[in-house]
């Protein structure tokens, strides 16, 4: 989310509450320090959009979470498939090592 988006979101939230968005109110709610000229510039071009009150990333993040779950499951399966032969090989190496150790005793 850009700082312009965040400023617009805060302005919309304030307007939805019946408050007039001001530079001071917006500056106090921003997540990061922002120069006053930037806030003023965005606020001058801002138009009230009552539905634009959440970050675009929140919406994108929700859809990414839905997509990420199958990817994680697929990744887990791939890791399991890669590890299984290694575990079997390790078991064989241990067995051979035990045989060698028992012969030297």
N, CA, C and O atoms as CSV, one atom per row, in Angstrom:
chain,resi,resn,atom,element,x,y,z
A,1,UNK,N,N,0.850,-1.166,0.000
A,1,UNK,CA,C,0.000,0.000,0.000
A,1,UNK,C,C,0.897,1.231,0.000
A,1,UNK,O,O,1.858,1.312,0.764
A,2,UNK,N,N,0.581,2.160,-0.841
A,2,UNK,CA,C,1.357,3.397,-0.905
A,2,UNK,C,C,0.902,4.346,0.198
A,2,UNK,O,O,-0.158,4.168,0.797
A,3,UNK,N,N,1.729,5.358,0.451
A,3,UNK,CA,C,1.355,6.342,1.469
A,3,UNK,C,C,0.132,7.118,1.009
A,3,UNK,O,O,-0.682,7.533,1.834
A,4,UNK,N,N,-0.010,7.320,-0.308
A,4,UNK,CA,C,-1.200,8.008,-0.843
A,4,UNK,C,C,-2.458,7.205,-0.548
A,4,UNK,O,O,-3.489,7.765,-0.176
A,5,UNK,N,N,-2.368,5.882,-0.717
A,5,UNK,CA,C,-3.510,5.014,-0.395
A,5,UNK,C,C,-3.862,5.123,1.079
A,5,UNK,O,O,-5.034,5.221,1.443
A,6,UNK,N,N,-2.836,5.103,1.926
A,6,UNK,CA,C,-3.085,5.167,3.366
A,6,UNK,C,C,-3.748,6.496,3.737
A,6,UNK,O,O,-4.667,6.527,4.556
A,7,UNK,N,N,-3.281,7.587,3.135
A,7,UNK,CA,C,-3.882,8.897,3.401
A,7,UNK,C,C,-5.348,8.903,2.965
A,7,UNK,O,O,-6.217,9.383,3.693
A,8,UNK,N,N,-5.615,8.368,1.778
A,8,UNK,CA,C,-6.994,8.317,1.271
A,8,UNK,C,C,-7.885,7.456,2.151
A,8,UNK,O,O,-9.037,7.807,2.411
A,9,UNK,N,N,-7.361,6.347,2.604
A,9,UNK,CA,C,-8.126,5.450,3.481
A,9,UNK,C,C,-8.485,6.159,4.782
A,9,UNK,O,O,-9.628,6.103,5.237
A,10,UNK,N,N,-7.499,6.825,5.375
A,10,UNK,CA,C,-7.757,7.537,6.629
A,10,UNK,C,C,-8.774,8.652,6.401
A,10,UNK,O,O,-9.673,8.849,7.218
A,11,UNK,N,N,-8.638,9.377,5.299
A,11,UNK,CA,C,-9.589,10.456,4.991
A,11,UNK,C,C,-11.000,9.893,4.827
A,11,UNK,O,O,-11.965,10.477,5.322
A,12,UNK,N,N,-11.121,8.759,4.134
A,12,UNK,CA,C,-12.439,8.128,3.962
A,12,UNK,C,C,-13.013,7.665,5.294
A,12,UNK,O,O,-14.207,7.825,5.545
A,13,UNK,N,N,-12.175,7.098,6.141
A,13,UNK,CA,C,-12.646,6.643,7.452
A,13,UNK,C,C,-13.156,7.821,8.276
A,13,UNK,O,O,-14.203,7.736,8.919
A,14,UNK,N,N,-12.404,8.920,8.248
A,14,UNK,CA,C,-12.836,10.117,8.986
A,14,UNK,C,C,-14.150,10.656,8.429
A,14,UNK,O,O,-15.062,10.991,9.185
A,15,UNK,N,N,-14.241,10.737,7.098
A,15,UNK,CA,C,-15.463,11.242,6.472
A,15,UNK,C,C,-16.649,10.333,6.785
A,15,UNK,O,O,-17.763,10.811,7.002
A,16,UNK,N,N,-16.408,9.019,6.807
A,16,UNK,CA,C,-17.487,8.074,7.139
A,16,UNK,C,C,-17.981,8.263,8.572
A,16,UNK,O,O,-19.130,7.950,8.886
A,17,UNK,N,N,-17.105,8.778,9.438
A,17,UNK,CA,C,-17.481,9.049,10.837
A,17,UNK,C,C,-18.136,10.424,10.987
A,17,UNK,O,O,-18.526,10.817,12.086
A,18,UNK,N,N,-18.253,11.146,9.875
A,18,UNK,CA,C,-18.846,12.478,9.922
A,18,UNK,C,C,-17.862,13.567,10.288
A,18,UNK,O,O,-18.263,14.699,10.558
A,19,UNK,N,N,-16.562,13.240,10.301
A,19,UNK,CA,C,-15.526,14.208,10.636
A,19,UNK,C,C,-14.873,14.705,9.355
A,19,UNK,O,O,-14.784,13.966,8.375
A,20,UNK,N,N,-14.423,15.932,9.358
A,20,UNK,CA,C,-13.732,16.495,8.204
A,20,UNK,C,C,-12.263,16.095,8.272
A,20,UNK,O,O,-11.585,16.389,9.257
A,21,UNK,N,N,-11.763,15.424,7.229
A,21,UNK,CA,C,-10.349,15.033,7.234
A,21,UNK,C,C,-9.448,16.268,7.177
A,21,UNK,O,O,-9.558,17.082,6.261
A,22,UNK,N,N,-8.576,16.397,8.141
A,22,UNK,CA,C,-7.613,17.497,8.159
A,22,UNK,C,C,-6.209,16.921,8.129
A,22,UNK,O,O,-5.996,15.744,8.421
A,23,UNK,N,N,-5.262,17.765,7.774
A,23,UNK,CA,C,-3.861,17.335,7.730
A,23,UNK,C,C,-3.440,16.822,9.103
A,23,UNK,O,O,-2.778,15.788,9.200
A,24,UNK,N,N,-3.811,17.522,10.147
A,24,UNK,CA,C,-3.419,17.127,11.507
A,24,UNK,C,C,-4.011,15.770,11.892
A,24,UNK,O,O,-3.307,14.921,12.439
A,25,UNK,N,N,-5.302,15.562,11.610
A,25,UNK,CA,C,-5.930,14.279,11.946
A,25,UNK,C,C,-5.275,13.134,11.172
A,25,UNK,O,O,-5.007,12.068,11.726
A,26,UNK,N,N,-5.025,13.370,9.897
A,26,UNK,CA,C,-4.429,12.316,9.074
A,26,UNK,C,C,-3.003,12.033,9.528
A,26,UNK,O,O,-2.620,10.872,9.668
A,27,UNK,N,N,-2.212,13.080,9.759
A,27,UNK,CA,C,-0.822,12.894,10.188
A,27,UNK,C,C,-0.747,12.071,11.469
A,27,UNK,O,O,0.155,11.249,11.631
A,28,UNK,N,N,-1.692,12.290,12.375
A,28,UNK,CA,C,-1.703,11.551,13.635
A,28,UNK,C,C,-2.048,10.078,13.493
A,28,UNK,O,O,-1.753,9.286,14.387
A,29,UNK,N,N,-2.671,9.701,12.381
A,29,UNK,CA,C,-3.089,8.311,12.195
A,29,UNK,C,C,-2.201,7.525,11.232
A,29,UNK,O,O,-2.377,6.315,11.089
A,30,UNK,N,N,-1.261,8.180,10.577
A,30,UNK,CA,C,-0.405,7.497,9.608
A,30,UNK,C,C,0.549,6.522,10.293
A,30,UNK,O,O,0.983,6.752,11.421
A,31,UNK,N,N,0.865,5.447,9.607
A,31,UNK,CA,C,1.738,4.411,10.168
A,31,UNK,C,C,3.214,4.764,10.071
A,31,UNK,O,O,4.052,4.119,10.702
A,32,UNK,N,N,3.535,5.787,9.283
A,32,UNK,CA,C,4.934,6.187,9.133
A,32,UNK,C,C,5.007,7.707,8.990
A,32,UNK,O,O,4.051,8.337,8.538
A,33,UNK,N,N,6.138,8.290,9.375
A,33,UNK,CA,C,6.279,9.737,9.229
A,33,UNK,C,C,6.169,10.132,7.750
A,33,UNK,O,O,6.786,9.520,6.879
A,34,UNK,N,N,5.378,11.160,7.497
A,34,UNK,CA,C,5.143,11.605,6.129
A,34,UNK,C,C,5.233,13.122,6.096
A,34,UNK,O,O,4.667,13.797,6.957
A,35,UNK,N,N,5.946,13.669,5.102
A,35,UNK,CA,C,6.057,15.125,5.004
A,35,UNK,C,C,4.681,15.775,4.805
A,35,UNK,O,O,3.831,15.240,4.092
A,36,UNK,N,N,4.478,16.907,5.428
A,36,UNK,CA,C,3.202,17.620,5.329
A,36,UNK,C,C,2.821,17.936,3.872
A,36,UNK,O,O,1.651,17.796,3.516
A,37,UNK,N,N,3.767,18.357,3.020
A,37,UNK,CA,C,3.377,18.630,1.635
A,37,UNK,C,C,2.772,17.412,0.931
A,37,UNK,O,O,1.893,17.556,0.081
A,38,UNK,N,N,3.241,16.227,1.283
A,38,UNK,CA,C,2.689,14.998,0.685
A,38,UNK,C,C,1.242,14.792,1.132
A,38,UNK,O,O,0.375,14.480,0.315
A,39,UNK,N,N,0.987,14.965,2.413
A,39,UNK,CA,C,-0.374,14.814,2.951
A,39,UNK,C,C,-1.297,15.854,2.308
A,39,UNK,O,O,-2.405,15.534,1.877
A,40,UNK,N,N,-0.829,17.088,2.250
A,40,UNK,CA,C,-1.637,18.168,1.678
A,40,UNK,C,C,-1.958,17.876,0.217
A,40,UNK,O,O,-3.092,18.062,-0.223
A,41,UNK,N,N,-0.962,17.421,-0.530
A,41,UNK,CA,C,-1.155,17.120,-1.951
A,41,UNK,C,C,-2.222,16.045,-2.156
A,41,UNK,O,O,-3.103,16.197,-3.002
A,42,UNK,N,N,-2.144,14.977,-1.396
A,42,UNK,CA,C,-3.115,13.886,-1.531
A,42,UNK,C,C,-4.493,14.356,-1.068
A,42,UNK,O,O,-5.506,14.051,-1.697
A,43,UNK,N,N,-4.521,15.086,0.017
A,43,UNK,CA,C,-5.799,15.546,0.559
A,43,UNK,C,C,-6.504,16.520,-0.397
A,43,UNK,O,O,-7.733,16.536,-0.471
A,44,UNK,N,N,-5.722,17.336,-1.129
A,44,UNK,CA,C,-6.317,18.266,-2.097
A,44,UNK,C,C,-7.021,17.520,-3.227
A,44,UNK,O,O,-8.073,17.952,-3.699
A,45,UNK,N,N,-6.439,16.397,-3.661
A,45,UNK,CA,C,-7.033,15.642,-4.766
A,45,UNK,C,C,-7.999,14.549,-4.291
A,45,UNK,O,O,-8.648,13.893,-5.105
A,46,UNK,N,N,-8.090,14.361,-2.975
A,46,UNK,CA,C,-8.940,13.314,-2.400
A,46,UNK,C,C,-10.419,13.611,-2.631
A,46,UNK,O,O,-10.875,14.747,-2.498
A,47,UNK,N,N,-11.144,12.567,-2.975
A,47,UNK,CA,C,-12.600,12.637,-3.047
A,47,UNK,C,C,-13.143,11.498,-2.198
A,47,UNK,O,O,-12.609,10.389,-2.217
A,48,UNK,N,N,-14.185,11.772,-1.469
A,48,UNK,CA,C,-14.736,10.783,-0.554
A,48,UNK,C,C,-15.245,9.550,-1.305
A,48,UNK,O,O,-16.121,9.639,-2.166
A,49,UNK,N,N,-14.676,8.413,-0.957
A,49,UNK,CA,C,-15.124,7.118,-1.465
A,49,UNK,C,C,-15.448,6.272,-0.232
A,49,UNK,O,O,-14.544,5.672,0.349
A,50,UNK,N,N,-16.698,6.213,0.172
A,50,UNK,CA,C,-17.061,5.549,1.426
A,50,UNK,C,C,-16.583,4.105,1.537
A,50,UNK,O,O,-16.319,3.631,2.642
A,51,UNK,N,N,-16.466,3.398,0.419
A,51,UNK,CA,C,-16.076,1.977,0.475
A,51,UNK,C,C,-14.566,1.764,0.497
A,51,UNK,O,O,-14.108,0.656,0.776
A,52,UNK,N,N,-13.790,2.799,0.209
A,52,UNK,CA,C,-12.329,2.659,0.189
A,52,UNK,C,C,-11.787,2.964,1.583
A,52,UNK,O,O,-11.243,4.037,1.844
A,53,UNK,N,N,-11.957,1.970,2.476
A,53,UNK,CA,C,-11.548,2.164,3.870
A,53,UNK,C,C,-10.608,1.077,4.365
A,53,UNK,O,O,-10.223,1.063,5.534
A,54,UNK,N,N,-10.244,0.178,3.483
A,54,UNK,CA,C,-9.288,-0.871,3.848
A,54,UNK,C,C,-8.162,-0.859,2.838
A,54,UNK,O,O,-8.340,-0.468,1.684
A,55,UNK,N,N,-7.006,-1.291,3.291
A,55,UNK,CA,C,-5.849,-1.338,2.417
A,55,UNK,C,C,-6.069,-2.346,1.309
A,55,UNK,O,O,-6.655,-3.407,1.523
A,56,UNK,N,N,-5.598,-2.008,0.135
A,56,UNK,CA,C,-5.683,-2.948,-0.986
A,56,UNK,C,C,-4.951,-4.237,-0.642
A,56,UNK,O,O,-5.354,-5.320,-1.065
A,57,UNK,N,N,-3.876,-4.114,0.126
A,57,UNK,CA,C,-3.105,-5.299,0.522
A,57,UNK,C,C,-3.914,-6.237,1.389
A,57,UNK,O,O,-3.697,-7.449,1.356
A,58,UNK,N,N,-4.868,-5.691,2.186
A,58,UNK,CA,C,-5.716,-6.554,3.016
A,58,UNK,C,C,-6.546,-7.470,2.134
A,58,UNK,O,O,-6.688,-8.658,2.422
A,59,UNK,N,N,-7.091,-6.917,1.063
A,59,UNK,CA,C,-7.901,-7.716,0.138
A,59,UNK,C,C,-7.014,-8.702,-0.604
A,59,UNK,O,O,-7.360,-9.875,-0.750
A,60,UNK,N,N,-5.865,-8.219,-1.076
A,60,UNK,CA,C,-4.941,-9.099,-1.792
A,60,UNK,C,C,-4.424,-10.176,-0.850
A,60,UNK,O,O,-4.324,-11.343,-1.229
A,61,UNK,N,N,-4.095,-9.784,0.383
A,61,UNK,CA,C,-3.590,-10.746,1.350
A,61,UNK,C,C,-4.566,-11.866,1.612
A,61,UNK,O,O,-4.153,-13.017,1.759
A,62,UNK,N,N,-5.848,-11.566,1.674
A,62,UNK,CA,C,-6.858,-12.600,1.918
A,62,UNK,C,C,-6.885,-13.590,0.767
A,62,UNK,O,O,-6.955,-14.800,0.984
A,63,UNK,N,N,-6.830,-13.084,-0.446
A,63,UNK,CA,C,-6.859,-14.014,-1.582
A,63,UNK,C,C,-5.548,-14.787,-1.671
A,63,UNK,O,O,-5.549,-15.946,-2.086
A,64,UNK,N,N,-4.430,-14.171,-1.292
A,64,UNK,CA,C,-3.155,-14.886,-1.305
A,64,UNK,C,C,-3.157,-16.011,-0.284
A,64,UNK,O,O,-2.594,-17.077,-0.535
A,65,UNK,N,N,-3.789,-15.785,0.871
A,65,UNK,CA,C,-3.844,-16.831,1.881
A,65,UNK,C,C,-4.579,-18.048,1.353
A,65,UNK,O,O,-4.189,-19.182,1.629
A,66,UNK,N,N,-5.639,-17.818,0.597
A,66,UNK,CA,C,-6.383,-18.937,0.036
A,66,UNK,C,C,-5.529,-19.706,-0.957
A,66,UNK,O,O,-5.613,-20.932,-1.034
A,67,UNK,N,N,-4.711,-18.997,-1.711
A,67,UNK,CA,C,-3.862,-19.625,-2.722
A,67,UNK,C,C,-2.650,-20.277,-2.074
A,67,UNK,O,O,-2.174,-21.309,-2.546
A,68,UNK,N,N,-2.148,-19.682,-0.996
A,68,UNK,CA,C,-0.930,-20.162,-0.367
A,68,UNK,C,C,-1.108,-21.540,0.262
A,68,UNK,O,O,-0.170,-22.338,0.266
A,69,UNK,N,N,-2.271,-21.828,0.783
A,69,UNK,CA,C,-2.493,-23.102,1.468
A,69,UNK,C,C,-2.210,-24.287,0.551
A,69,UNK,O,O,-1.455,-25.177,0.943
A,70,UNK,N,N,-2.787,-24.341,-0.666
A,70,UNK,CA,C,-2.453,-25.464,-1.529
A,70,UNK,C,C,-0.983,-25.505,-1.901
A,70,UNK,O,O,-0.403,-26.585,-2.017
A,71,UNK,N,N,-0.365,-24.330,-2.092
A,71,UNK,CA,C,1.051,-24.309,-2.414
A,71,UNK,C,C,1.866,-24.892,-1.272
A,71,UNK,O,O,2.814,-25.642,-1.505
A,72,UNK,N,N,1.499,-24.549,-0.023
A,72,UNK,CA,C,2.210,-25.081,1.125
A,72,UNK,C,C,2.031,-26.593,1.224
A,72,UNK,O,O,2.971,-27.316,1.557
A,73,UNK,N,N,0.816,-27.067,0.933
A,73,UNK,CA,C,0.574,-28.506,0.965
A,73,UNK,C,C,1.399,-29.205,-0.114
A,73,UNK,O,O,1.975,-30.266,0.124
A,74,UNK,N,N,1.450,-28.605,-1.295
A,74,UNK,CA,C,2.222,-29.189,-2.382
A,74,UNK,C,C,3.704,-29.182,-2.040
A,74,UNK,O,O,4.409,-30.157,-2.297
A,75,UNK,N,N,4.174,-28.086,-1.460
A,75,UNK,CA,C,5.568,-27.998,-1.050
A,75,UNK,C,C,5.878,-29.047,0.004
A,75,UNK,O,O,6.941,-29.667,-0.027
A,76,UNK,N,N,4.966,-29.246,0.927
A,76,UNK,CA,C,5.150,-30.251,1.964
A,76,UNK,C,C,5.265,-31.652,1.363
A,76,UNK,O,O,6.095,-32.452,1.794
A,77,UNK,N,N,4.424,-31.942,0.360
A,77,UNK,CA,C,4.481,-33.240,-0.306
A,77,UNK,C,C,5.815,-33.423,-1.016
A,77,UNK,O,O,6.407,-34.501,-0.961
A,78,UNK,N,N,6.292,-32.370,-1.686
A,78,UNK,CA,C,7.569,-32.448,-2.386
A,78,UNK,C,C,8.717,-32.685,-1.413
A,78,UNK,O,O,9.620,-33.475,-1.688
A,79,UNK,N,N,8.680,-32.003,-0.286
A,79,UNK,CA,C,9.728,-32.193,0.719
A,79,UNK,C,C,9.698,-33.620,1.248
A,79,UNK,O,O,10.742,-34.253,1.406
A,80,UNK,N,N,8.497,-34.121,1.521
A,80,UNK,CA,C,8.359,-35.495,2.011
A,80,UNK,C,C,8.899,-36.482,0.992
A,80,UNK,O,O,9.600,-37.429,1.347
A,81,UNK,N,N,8.574,-36.262,-0.271
A,81,UNK,CA,C,9.065,-37.144,-1.330
A,81,UNK,C,C,10.586,-37.093,-1.435
A,81,UNK,O,O,11.214,-38.105,-1.748
A,82,UNK,N,N,11.183,-35.943,-1.182
A,82,UNK,CA,C,12.639,-35.811,-1.255
A,82,UNK,C,C,13.304,-36.420,-0.031
A,82,UNK,O,O,14.394,-36.982,-0.136
A,83,UNK,N,N,12.663,-36.315,1.126
A,83,UNK,CA,C,13.262,-36.792,2.369
A,83,UNK,C,C,13.154,-38.303,2.518
A,83,UNK,O,O,14.060,-38.938,3.057
A,84,UNK,N,N,12.063,-38.881,2.050
A,84,UNK,CA,C,11.850,-40.316,2.217
A,84,UNK,C,C,13.014,-41.157,1.692
A,84,UNK,O,O,13.494,-42.025,2.421
A,85,UNK,N,N,13.488,-40.942,0.468
A,85,UNK,CA,C,14.636,-41.731,0.000
A,85,UNK,C,C,15.889,-41.488,0.841
A,85,UNK,O,O,16.681,-42.408,1.048
A,86,UNK,N,N,16.075,-40.267,1.322
A,86,UNK,CA,C,17.227,-39.971,2.160
A,86,UNK,C,C,17.148,-40.710,3.492
A,86,UNK,O,O,18.158,-41.191,4.006
A,87,UNK,N,N,15.943,-40.796,4.043
A,87,UNK,CA,C,15.764,-41.527,5.296
A,87,UNK,C,C,16.059,-43.013,5.099
A,87,UNK,O,O,16.673,-43.653,5.953
A,88,UNK,N,N,15.615,-43.551,3.967
A,88,UNK,CA,C,15.869,-44.964,3.677
A,88,UNK,C,C,17.364,-45.207,3.487
A,88,UNK,O,O,17.906,-46.201,3.971
A,89,UNK,N,N,18.017,-44.300,2.785
A,89,UNK,CA,C,19.457,-44.435,2.561
A,89,UNK,C,C,20.216,-44.328,3.874
A,89,UNK,O,O,21.178,-45.061,4.099
A,90,UNK,N,N,19.791,-43.426,4.732
A,90,UNK,CA,C,20.426,-43.274,6.037
A,90,UNK,C,C,20.260,-44.542,6.870
A,90,UNK,O,O,21.193,-44.960,7.556
A,91,UNK,N,N,19.099,-45.145,6.815
A,91,UNK,CA,C,18.867,-46.392,7.545
A,91,UNK,C,C,19.800,-47.484,7.028
A,91,UNK,O,O,20.337,-48.265,7.813
A,92,UNK,N,N,19.995,-47.540,5.716
A,92,UNK,CA,C,20.910,-48.542,5.137
A,92,UNK,C,C,22.345,-48.280,5.582
A,92,UNK,O,O,23.069,-49.221,5.906
A,93,UNK,N,N,22.759,-47.038,5.602
A,93,UNK,CA,C,24.115,-46.689,6.022
A,93,UNK,C,C,24.315,-47.052,7.489
A,93,UNK,O,O,25.366,-47.572,7.863
A,94,UNK,N,N,23.320,-46.783,8.313
A,94,UNK,CA,C,23.412,-47.144,9.732
A,94,UNK,C,C,23.543,-48.653,9.897
A,94,UNK,O,O,24.339,-49.132,10.704
A,95,UNK,N,N,22.756,-49.395,9.129
A,95,UNK,CA,C,22.814,-50.857,9.217
A,95,UNK,C,C,24.198,-51.354,8.806
A,95,UNK,O,O,24.764,-52.229,9.462
A,96,UNK,N,N,24.745,-50.801,7.725
A,96,UNK,CA,C,26.095,-51.201,7.290
A,96,UNK,C,C,27.137,-50.822,8.335
A,96,UNK,O,O,28.063,-51.592,8.590
A,97,UNK,N,N,26.999,-49.675,8.927
A,97,UNK,CA,C,27.926,-49.238,9.958
A,97,UNK,C,C,27.868,-50.155,11.172
A,97,UNK,O,O,28.900,-50.500,11.747
A,98,UNK,N,N,26.664,-50.546,11.557
A,98,UNK,CA,C,26.519,-51.473,12.678
A,98,UNK,C,C,27.169,-52.815,12.358
A,98,UNK,O,O,27.797,-53.424,13.223
A,99,UNK,N,N,27.019,-53.279,11.113
A,99,UNK,CA,C,27.648,-54.540,10.703
A,99,UNK,C,C,29.169,-54.425,10.786
A,99,UNK,O,O,29.830,-55.344,11.272
A,100,UNK,N,N,29.728,-53.319,10.321
A,100,UNK,CA,C,31.181,-53.124,10.374
A,100,UNK,C,C,31.684,-53.044,11.811
A,100,UNK,O,O,32.733,-53.590,12.152
A,101,UNK,N,N,30.911,-52.350,12.644
A,101,UNK,CA,C,31.322,-52.218,14.049
A,101,UNK,C,C,31.271,-53.567,14.754
A,101,UNK,O,O,32.133,-53.863,15.582
A,102,UNK,N,N,30.285,-54.378,14.441
A,102,UNK,CA,C,30.175,-55.691,15.096
A,102,UNK,C,C,31.285,-56.621,14.635
A,102,UNK,O,O,31.694,-57.495,15.400
A,103,UNK,N,N,31.787,-56.470,13.417
A,103,UNK,CA,C,32.890,-57.308,12.920
A,103,UNK,C,C,34.205,-56.939,13.605
A,103,UNK,O,O,35.066,-57.800,13.789
A,104,UNK,N,N,34.370,-55.664,13.984
A,104,UNK,CA,C,35.626,-55.221,14.607
A,104,UNK,C,C,35.674,-55.538,16.085
A,104,UNK,O,O,36.731,-55.386,16.697
A,105,UNK,N,N,34.612,-55.959,16.671
A,105,UNK,CA,C,34.603,-56.263,18.115
A,105,UNK,C,C,35.090,-57.618,18.382
A,105,UNK,O,O,35.149,-58.037,19.538
